[in-house]
Amino acid sequence: MINNIEKTPNISPHLKTNKTSKNIMVDVIIALIPVFIGSIYFFGTRSILIVFSAVFTCVLSEYIWQKASKKQITINDYSAVVTGLLIAFNMPVQTSIWTIVIASIFSIIVTKQFFGGIGGNFANPALVGRAIIMLLWPAQVAKYVTTYHASVDAVSSATILSLLKNGNDFSQFTKWDMFIGNIPGAIGETSVILLVIGFLYLSYRKIVNPVVTGVYLLTVVLITFVFGPQGLFTGDYLTHLLSGGLMIAACYMITDYASFAPRIRVTLAVIAGILTAGIRLWGIYPEGACFAILITNCLAGLVDRIIKPHIYGMKLKRDKV
Amino acid sequence: MKRQLKSYFYGGIHPSDGTDKLLSNQTPIKYYVPKRIEISMMQSIGHVSKCIVDIGDRVTLGQLIGIPQEFGTANIHASVPGIILDIIKVDDEHDGVYDVVVIETDNNFDINELYHNKDYSKQLKDISSYSRETLISSMKDGGIIGMGGAGFPTHIKYETNKTIDTVLINAAECEPYLTCDHRIMLEFPFEIINGVNLMIKAANANKATICLEDNKADAAKKLQEILENSNLPIKVKLLATRYPQGGERQLIQAVIKKEIPIGKLPAELGVIVSNVATAKALADMTFNETPLITRCITITGFVNKPSNYMVPIGTLLNDLISESGGISIDGDNKIIHGGPMTGTCIASNSNGNGLIGGVLKISSGIVVLGDEEIIESPCIRCGRCERVCPAGLAPFKIDFAAIENDLSLCDKLYATECISCGACSYVCPARRELAWRITIAKNEIFNQRHKNGGK
């Protein structure tokens, strides 16, 4: 534009943030490291095998798919690694490896790549992987055991939520056990403290929005407290908060970028909270977070249409007409 | 001074940590007179004035050399006394045909005499002898255009028939690296306040607010000290530093707390926004009879001596780069005209000698940056672009629509409301050139509307 300047590739702005997609995924992986270590501590070295097979299958299937369909190879952004980690963390330690492989392939190929790759998936890939296993091979993900550090030896045991659901006694597990993760469950979901540490790191790095997580947890706590087994306001909300997949869902699933559209995140978090608590209290499953978030993912399009964005200068225009 | 830091425009980013402005914001303005200048007849993008001088003519300082020939253009004056060596005809595929007047400067010309020891630079002037009409016509005669970047002729803005309540003086200078407005506020505070006072009169307004970001607190203090001993209806307002605070619509939202309706001008809300350098130009024209022939420009980034210069319009960019000690980066570089967020890249991998052209009335700075190859990766829908968009758009959706060439969808997503600030492209972790594609889509929509006879 200045006189007859030579034309150069001219795309403004000329400054860009140094935070890339890859940095974000690496930060998520860093945040999940304490959970990974915790899973080895509580459930033994088989956790490593589970995590490794899930991550390996995810990355490999993403690579093969993109190679076969001649698309840009995006395994370098580590998003498949994150999906793999989350699938693994949602499986109990006794799950057979072929189950995990199927869940991983399904997550990456069907949920992610069929819908256009990273960013295109309508639902959280890791949760879809888990849901498919829960529906097709329910026995595979029902083999829960007590941890290495329980007062008894590692024996098969029901999760706290199913004990709670069936009205059984679960007093052998203290609230402290639930907090640190010394309870039966999927390898990555039991330890509230380790999940929260990772989550705080992500919040500090401004990768996730803590408000969404807060709203989701608050909704679940409120509903489980109000609709208690002995009438209103008697619910054991603390057990609901500290056990099962609620924390991993709140920290890592609901904050997933693609499945929760940014503008409507908070509304979706409330819906997901109501559904989670609803399934736990009145559904046939003891655990509600997985299906609740998947249902909410499906509602995202509708909510997006109802809640209109505010465009600068729009409101005044509407007032005038 | 009461600090009011809350500003309420939507979105926005912090593209820098403030160190970029430190390169040059403590460097006093240097006066520089080049041996040879090249004044373009296109002083703002796409608006060409008509050249009225010939090769060999002798021009005096401030002599009219270009006159407006279409809406949106203004007078252009000789910024140095001297002899016209050449008139270059430029035929540019993007910007059209225009003349560039080359002048050789007289040896005895001293730019310092222009501004020094004038009474309006030491005291507040009584302006009761000026009427609105005389001020608007002196804006027109002086060739004063908005010096913030858009370059719209100031007199057209002030000729509005709407009732104006407030004149907002835009001194936000939210672009990283640029410090020219900061420096003129520190070094020409009386000129600016006199100019603002004239602007109130020219707009028939009640009051004016000079809006600065809080990284220019020293300038705000200086202006405030002058205003304290006067009874002028001028306020100084500090805003929290955030890009794009200096966007006209964003500034109004931050200060007046109202939004300009879509498709309307600020005058609709009784507001006129003018750049702080424009205020100084009006004071120069009114009290000193100097048309807009000089401006302050920042040369910064990877140069050896980042500085601010007061130079005649048309000063060669090459001269300014070598005056600043040359380019200091070894690797790939790009030279940007304007701020790094909205400016245009005028050369890449240059050694600082290959620049063609001179300073325009809208040139706020020349920034030399390192160049890196940007590889776009797929959108991960993190929503950062939507969060920072000051217009409230969903840039990633418009980006998808633009790639599919679906202009009607772009229109439905309000691509036309994009202000091209570049905040979305800045934050995008997938490094997508969102602002670039949206701006193309926006211009395409406007073209189509124009073709269809719409507005």
HADDOCK unambig.tbl for C-alpha pairs under 7 A between the chains (distance, minus, plus):
assign (segid A and resid 1 and name CA) (segid B and resid 45 and name CA) 6.86 0.50 0.50
assign (segid A and resid 1 and name CA) (segid B and resid 95 and name CA) 6.68 0.50 0.50
assign (segid A and resid 2 and name CA) (segid B and resid 357 and name CA) 5.83 0.50 0.50
assign (segid A and resid 3 and name CA) (segid B and resid 40 and name CA) 6.59 0.50 0.50
assign (segid A and resid 3 and name CA) (segid B and resid 90 and name CA) 6.81 0.50 0.50
assign (segid A and resid 3 and name CA) (segid B and resid 357 and name CA) 5.40 0.50 0.50
assign (segid A and resid 4 and name CA) (segid B and resid 90 and name CA) 6.21 0.50 0.50
assign (segid A and resid 4 and name CA) (segid B and resid 92 and name CA) 6.37 0.50 0.50
assign (segid A and resid 4 and name CA) (segid B and resid 356 and name CA) 6.93 0.50 0.50
assign (segid A and resid 5 and name CA) (segid B and resid 346 and name CA) 6.38 0.50 0.50
assign (segid A and resid 5 and name CA) (segid B and resid 356 and name CA) 5.67 0.50 0.50
assign (segid A and resid 6 and name CA) (segid B and resid 346 and name CA) 6.99 0.50 0.50
assign (segid A and resid 6 and name CA) (segid B and resid 347 and name CA) 6.99 0.50 0.50
assign (segid A and resid 8 and name CA) (segid B and resid 345 and name CA) 6.78 0.50 0.50
assign (segid A and resid 8 and name CA) (segid B and resid 346 and name CA) 6.69 0.50 0.50
assign (segid A and resid 8 and name CA) (segid B and resid 347 and name CA) 6.28 0.50 0.50
assign (segid A and resid 8 and name CA) (segid B and resid 348 and name CA) 6.97 0.50 0.50
assign (segid A and resid 10 and name CA) (segid B and resid 344 and name CA) 6.31 0.50 0.50
assign (segid A and resid 10 and name CA) (segid B and resid 345 and name CA) 5.36 0.50 0.50
assign (segid A and resid 11 and name CA) (segid B and resid 436 and name CA) 6.16 0.50 0.50
assign (segid A and resid 12 and name CA) (segid B and resid 341 and name CA) 6.01 0.50 0.50
assign (segid A and resid 12 and name CA) (segid B and resid 342 and name CA) 5.60 0.50 0.50
assign (segid A and resid 12 and name CA) (segid B and resid 343 and name CA) 6.52 0.50 0.50
assign (segid A and resid 12 and name CA) (segid B and resid 344 and name CA) 6.75 0.50 0.50
assign (segid A and resid 12 and name CA) (segid B and resid 422 and name CA) 6.74 0.50 0.50
assign (segid A and resid 12 and name CA) (segid B and resid 436 and name CA) 6.72 0.50 0.50
assign (segid A and resid 13 and name CA) (segid B and resid 340 and name CA) 6.02 0.50 0.50
assign (segid A and resid 13 and name CA) (segid B and resid 341 and name CA) 4.06 0.50 0.50
assign (segid A and resid 13 and name CA) (segid B and resid 342 and name CA) 5.54 0.50 0.50
assign (segid A and resid 13 and name CA) (segid B and resid 422 and name CA) 5.37 0.50 0.50
assign (segid A and resid 13 and name CA) (segid B and resid 425 and name CA) 6.91 0.50 0.50
assign (segid A and resid 13 and name CA) (segid B and resid 426 and name CA) 6.75 0.50 0.50
assign (segid A and resid 14 and name CA) (segid B and resid 340 and name CA) 5.15 0.50 0.50
assign (segid A and resid 14 and name CA) (segid B and resid 341 and name CA) 5.77 0.50 0.50
assign (segid A and resid 15 and name CA) (segid B and resid 340 and name CA) 6.22 0.50 0.50
assign (segid A and resid 15 and name CA) (segid B and resid 341 and name CA) 6.37 0.50 0.50
assign (segid A and resid 15 and name CA) (segid B and resid 426 and name CA) 6.33 0.50 0.50
assign (segid A and resid 16 and name CA) (segid B and resid 426 and name CA) 4.40 0.50 0.50
assign (segid A and resid 16 and name CA) (segid B and resid 427 and name CA) 6.67 0.50 0.50
assign (segid A and resid 17 and name CA) (segid B and resid 426 and name CA) 5.62 0.50 0.50
assign (segid A and resid 17 and name CA) (segid B and resid 427 and name CA) 5.58 0.50 0.50
assign (segid A and resid 19 and name CA) (segid B and resid 429 and name CA) 5.55 0.50 0.50
assign (segid A and resid 20 and name CA) (segid B and resid 429 and name CA) 3.83 0.50 0.50
assign (segid A and resid 20 and name CA) (segid B and resid 430 and name CA) 5.78 0.50 0.50
assign (segid A and resid 21 and name CA) (segid B and resid 429 and name CA) 4.79 0.50 0.50
assign (segid A and resid 21 and name CA) (segid B and resid 430 and name CA) 5.36 0.50 0.50
assign (segid A and resid 118 and name CA) (segid B and resid 378 and name CA) 6.75 0.50 0.50
assign (segid A and resid 118 and name CA) (segid B and resid 380 and name CA) 5.69 0.50 0.50
assign (segid A and resid 119 and name CA) (segid B and resid 379 and name CA) 5.73 0.50 0.50
assign (segid A and resid 119 and name CA) (segid B and resid 380 and name CA) 3.98 0.50 0.50
assign (segid A and resid 119 and name CA) (segid B and resid 381 and name CA) 5.23 0.50 0.50
assign (segid A and resid 257 and name CA) (segid B and resid 380 and name CA) 6.88 0.50 0.50
assign (segid A and resid 257 and name CA) (segid B and resid 381 and name CA) 5.73 0.50 0.50
assign (segid A and resid 257 and name CA) (segid B and resid 382 and name CA) 4.83 0.50 0.50
assign (segid A and resid 258 and name CA) (segid B and resid 380 and name CA) 6.43 0.50 0.50
assign (segid A and resid 258 and name CA) (segid B and resid 381 and name CA) 5.22 0.50 0.50
assign (segid A and resid 258 and name CA) (segid B and resid 382 and name CA) 6.75 0.50 0.50
assign (segid A and resid 262 and name CA) (segid B and resid 383 and name CA) 5.11 0.50 0.50
assign (segid A and resid 309 and name CA) (segid B and resid 392 and name CA) 6.83 0.50 0.50
assign (segid A and resid 310 and name CA) (segid B and resid 392 and name CA) 5.79 0.50 0.50
assign (segid A and resid 311 and name CA) (segid B and resid 391 and name CA) 5.69 0.50 0.50
assign (segid A and resid 311 and name CA) (segid B and resid 392 and name CA) 4.61 0.50 0.50
assign (segid A and resid 311 and name CA) (segid B and resid 393 and name CA) 6.20 0.50 0.50
assign (segid A and resid 312 and name CA) (segid B and resid 259 and name CA) 6.58 0.50 0.50
assign (segid A and resid 312 and name CA) (segid B and resid 391 and name CA) 4.75 0.50 0.50
assign (segid A and resid 312 and name CA) (segid B and resid 392 and name CA) 5.92 0.50 0.50
assign (segid A and resid 313 and name CA) (segid B and resid 259 and name CA) 5.16 0.50 0.50
assign (segid A and resid 313 and name CA) (segid B and resid 260 and name CA) 5.25 0.50 0.50
assign (segid A and resid 313 and name CA) (segid B and resid 261 and name CA) 4.07 0.50 0.50
assign (segid A and resid 313 and name CA) (segid B and resid 262 and name CA) 4.85 0.50 0.50
assign (segid A and resid 314 and name CA) (segid B and resid 261 and name CA) 6.27 0.50 0.50
assign (segid A and resid 314 and name CA) (segid B and resid 262 and name CA) 6.23 0.50 0.50
assign (segid A and resid 316 and name CA) (segid B and resid 261 and name CA) 5.59 0.50 0.50
assign (segid A and resid 317 and name CA) (segid B and resid 261 and name CA) 5.49 0.50 0.50
assign (segid A and resid 317 and name CA) (segid B and resid 262 and name CA) 6.72 0.50 0.50
